[in-house]
Amino acid sequence: MRAIQKNVGNSLANIADDIAHGFFEITHNSFAMVGLAVVFAVITLTARPDLRQAGEARLMTWLLERQEAAIGFTEPDAIERATAANPKDLPQQQAALAFWLSKKYNVAPEPLSALVSEAFEISKTAKLDPTLILAIMAIESGFNPFAQSPVGAQGLMQVMTKIHHDKYENFGGKLAAFDPLTNLRVGVKVLQECIQRAGSVEAGLKFYVGAANLESDGGYAAKVMAEHARLLAVAGGRAPAYAPGYAPAIRPPQVIPASMPIKMESQDEPAEKAVDKVAGLSIS
């Protein structure tokens, strides 16, 4: 009986040894195959940069899809979201606005072109006149994306970041207030809410500047609407009828839906000539 048990034990030990040896061989060979595959992959990608670029693009797409699934949005590459554009590539009226604002506020036309383009784009869904959005940026910050007021309003649209911090969550947090396009989008959202709450653009501007419970907004709404009127004139190819340094009381213009384009005097006129027309306008 002991001999039988000893033989069984030896057989089991041999079987276990064979399994362990076989597992080692398989693992060793597998790692060797993986190593060879990596070597061949590196050689191939080195010799074929087009394949490497395609692989990188697919990997980036996968990572962005994962990010979108996790947080609900994706952030484009820096080069894609750079806040600058060639004004000559813009439609005629947008180019005229970019050059005119550039002269008035001493800001380079390229970043202003990107802001003008974004204002026109976002106005379609916000159902606000793009020149109204630009007028608010002009009065609030003079197109300085890093502006900050004593009470904590920040960025182009001077959004109260502490109050509206939740609106920045999908853009990476409160520091996104200093990203021009992000601040523009959040500011438009706040403006929408103010107008809806107040019932009109002028009353909404009073809410926007934080004077809803005050008798006066210090002339803020009038300044915005005056600049709005000037920008409408620029976009329409018309010079404001007042001398430099003098801005008369201007009746608030009717807000033009974003879907209704502002027609220039001549649609065939090059943007440069249109800019020459408005370059001499009063910019007080």
C-alpha positions in Angstrom: 0.0 0.0 0.0 2.8 2.4 0.9 4.5 1.6 -2.4 1.3 2.4 -4.3 1.0 5.7 -2.3 4.6 6.5 -3.1 4.1 5.9 -6.8 0.9 8.1 -6.8 2.8 10.8 -5.0 5.7 10.6 -7.5 3.2 10.7 -10.4 1.5 13.8 -9.1 4.8 15.5 -8.5 5.9 14.7 -12.0 2.6 16.0 -13.4 2.9 19.2 -11.4 6.5 19.6 -12.5 5.5 19.1 -16.1 2.7 21.7 -15.8 5.0 24.2 -14.2 7.6 23.6 -16.8 5.1 23.9 -19.6 3.6 27.1 -18.1 7.1 28.6 -17.9 7.8 27.7 -21.5 4.5 29.2 -22.7 5.1 32.4 -20.7 8.6 32.7 -21.8 7.7 32.2 -25.4 4.8 34.6 -25.0 7.0 37.3 -23.6 9.5 36.6 -26.4 6.7 37.0 -29.0 5.5 40.2 -27.3 9.1 41.6 -27.3 9.5 40.7 -31.0 6.1 42.3 -31.8 7.1 45.5 -30.0 10.5 45.5 -31.9 8.8 45.0 -35.2 6.1 47.7 -34.3 8.8 50.2 -33.5 10.7 49.5 -36.7 7.5 49.8 -38.7 6.4 53.1 -37.1 9.9 54.5 -37.5 10.0 53.6 -41.2 6.3 54.6 -41.8 5.6 57.9 -40.0 2.2 58.0 -41.7 1.2 54.9 -39.8 2.5 56.4 -36.6 0.5 59.5 -37.1 -2.6 57.5 -37.8 -2.1 55.4 -34.7 -1.6 58.6 -32.6 -4.8 60.1 -34.0 -6.8 56.9 -33.2 -5.4 56.8 -29.7 -6.3 60.5 -29.2 -9.8 59.9 -30.5 -10.2 57.1 -28.1 -9.0 59.2 -25.2 -11.3 62.1 -26.1 -14.2 59.7 -26.3 -13.4 58.4 -22.9 -13.2 62.0 -21.6 -16.5 62.9 -23.2 -18.2 59.8 -21.7 -16.8 60.7 -18.3 -17.4 64.5 -18.1 -19.8 65.3 -21.0 -17.5 67.4 -23.2 -14.2 67.5 -24.9 -11.6 70.2 -25.1 -10.0 70.7 -28.5 -6.3 70.9 -29.1 -4.7 74.3 -28.3 -4.0 75.1 -31.9 -7.7 74.5 -32.7 -8.9 76.7 -29.9 -6.3 79.5 -30.2 -8.1 82.8 -29.7 -6.9 84.4 -32.9 -8.0 84.4 -36.6 -7.2 86.2 -39.8 -9.7 89.0 -40.2 -9.5 88.7 -43.9 -11.0 85.2 -43.6 -14.1 86.6 -41.9 -17.4 87.6 -43.6 -17.4 91.3 -44.6 -19.4 92.7 -41.7 -17.5 90.7 -39.1 -14.2 91.9 -40.6 -15.4 95.5 -40.4 -16.3 95.0 -36.8 -13.0 93.4 -35.9 -10.9 96.2 -37.5 -13.0 99.0 -36.1 -12.9 97.5 -32.5 -9.2 96.9 -32.9 -8.6 100.6 -33.6 -10.9 101.8 -30.8 -9.6 99.5 -28.1 -6.0 99.2 -29.2 -6.2 95.4 -29.4 -4.7 93.3 -32.2 -7.3 92.5 -34.9 -6.5 88.8 -34.9 -7.7 87.9 -31.4 -10.6 90.3 -31.9 -11.5 88.5 -35.1 -11.8 85.2 -33.2 -14.1 86.9 -30.6 -16.2 88.5 -33.2 -16.6 85.2 -35.0 -17.5 83.4 -31.8 -20.0 86.1 -30.8 -21.8 85.7 -34.2 -21.7 81.9 -33.8 -23.0 81.7 -30.2 -25.7 84.3 -30.9 -27.5 81.8 -33.1 -28.3 79.6 -30.2 -28.5 82.4 -27.6 -30.9 84.3 -29.8 -29.1 87.6 -29.0 -27.7 90.2 -31.4 -24.0 89.5 -31.8 -23.2 93.2 -31.7 -24.9 93.4 -28.2 -22.5 90.7 -27.0 -19.6 92.6 -28.4 -20.8 95.8 -26.9 -20.9 94.2 -23.4 -17.4 93.0 -23.8 -16.3 96.5 -24.9 -17.9 98.3 -22.0 -17.0 95.6 -19.4 -13.4 94.9 -20.1 -12.3 96.8 -23.2 -11.5 93.3 -24.6 -9.0 92.5 -21.9 -9.4 88.8 -21.1 -7.5 89.2 -17.8 -9.5 92.1 -16.4 -10.8 91.9 -12.8 -13.0 94.4 -11.0 -12.6 95.2 -7.3 -15.7 93.1 -6.5 -14.3 90.0 -8.3 -15.9 90.2 -11.8 -13.4 88.6 -14.2 -12.5 88.2 -17.8 -13.9 89.6 -21.0 -17.6 89.6 -19.9 -16.7 90.4 -16.3 -18.6 87.5 -14.9 -18.8 87.1 -11.1 -16.8 83.9 -11.0 -17.6 83.1 -7.4 -21.3 83.4 -8.0 -21.4 81.6 -11.3 -18.6 79.0 -10.6 -21.0 76.2 -11.5 -21.1 77.4 -15.1 -17.4 76.8 -15.3 -17.4 73.2 -14.1 -17.7 71.8 -17.6 -14.8 74.0 -18.8 -12.3 72.8 -16.2 -13.1 75.0 -13.2 -13.0 78.6 -12.1 -9.7 79.4 -13.7 -11.4 79.0 -17.1 -12.8 82.5 -16.4 -9.6 83.8 -18.0 -9.9 81.8 -21.1 -11.5 84.3 -23.6 -13.9 82.0 -25.4 -15.0 80.2 -22.2 -15.6 83.6 -20.5 -17.6 84.7 -23.5 -19.8 81.6 -23.5 -20.4 81.8 -19.7 -21.1 85.5 -19.9 -23.6 85.0 -22.7 -25.4 82.4 -20.5 -25.5 84.8 -17.6 -26.8 87.6 -19.9 -29.5 85.2 -21.2 -30.7 84.5 -17.7 -30.7 88.2 -16.8 -32.8 89.2 -19.8 -35.2 86.3 -19.3 -35.6 87.3 -15.6 -36.0 91.0 -16.3 -38.1 90.8 -19.4 -36.2 93.1 -21.7 -32.6 93.8 -22.9 -32.3 97.1 -21.0 -33.7 95.7 -17.8 -31.5 92.6 -18.2 -28.4 94.7 -18.4 -29.3 96.3 -15.1 -29.4 92.8 -13.6 -26.2 91.8 -15.4 -24.3 94.7 -13.8 -25.6 93.8 -10.4 -27.9 96.9 -10.0 -31.2 95.0 -10.1 -32.2 96.2 -6.6 -30.8 99.8 -7.1 -32.6 102.8 -8.4 -29.8 103.5 -11.0 -27.3 101.4 -12.8 -24.9 104.3 -13.1 -25.6 104.7 -16.8 -24.3 101.2 -17.6 -27.2 100.1 -19.7 -27.1 103.3 -21.7 -23.4 102.9 -22.4 -23.9 99.3 -23.6 -26.8 100.3 -25.8 -24.9 103.2 -27.2 -22.0 101.0 -28.1 -24.4 98.5 -29.5 -25.8 101.1 -31.8 -22.4 102.1 -33.0 -21.5 98.5 -33.7 -24.7 98.0 -35.6 -23.8 101.0 -37.7 -20.3 99.6 -38.3 -21.6 96.2 -39.3 -24.1 97.9 -41.7 -21.5 100.1 -43.3 -22.9 103.3 -41.9 -21.0 106.0 -40.0 -22.6 107.2 -36.7 -23.9 110.7 -37.2 -22.1 112.5 -34.4 -18.8 114.2 -33.9 -15.8 112.7 -32.1 -16.1 113.0 -28.4 -19.8 113.5 -28.5 -22.3 110.7 -28.1 -26.0 111.8 -28.2 -28.8 109.9 -26.4 -29.5 107.0 -28.7 -32.7 105.1 -28.6 -32.0 101.5 -27.9 -32.0 99.7 -31.3 -34.2 96.8 -32.0 -32.3 93.6 -31.4 -31.6 91.9 -34.8 -32.0 88.1 -34.6 -28.8 86.2 -35.2 -30.4 84.4 -38.1 -31.0 87.7 -40.0 -27.7 88.8 -41.5 -26.9 92.5 -41.5 -26.5 93.6 -45.1 -23.6 95.8 -46.2 -24.1 98.5 -48.9 -22.3 96.2 -51.4 -22.0 92.5 -50.9 -19.3 92.4 -53.6 -17.2 95.0 -51.9 -13.9 93.5 -50.5 -13.5 93.5 -46.7 -10.5 95.8 -46.9 -12.6 98.6 -48.6 -15.4 98.1 -46.1 -12.9 98.5 -43.4 -11.6 101.7 -45.0 -15.1 103.1 -44.8 -15.5 102.4 -41.1 -11.9 103.1 -40.1 -12.5 106.8 -39.9 -15.6 106.5 -37.8 -15.8 108.2 -34.4 -14.6 105.8 -31.7 -15.4 107.9 -28.7 
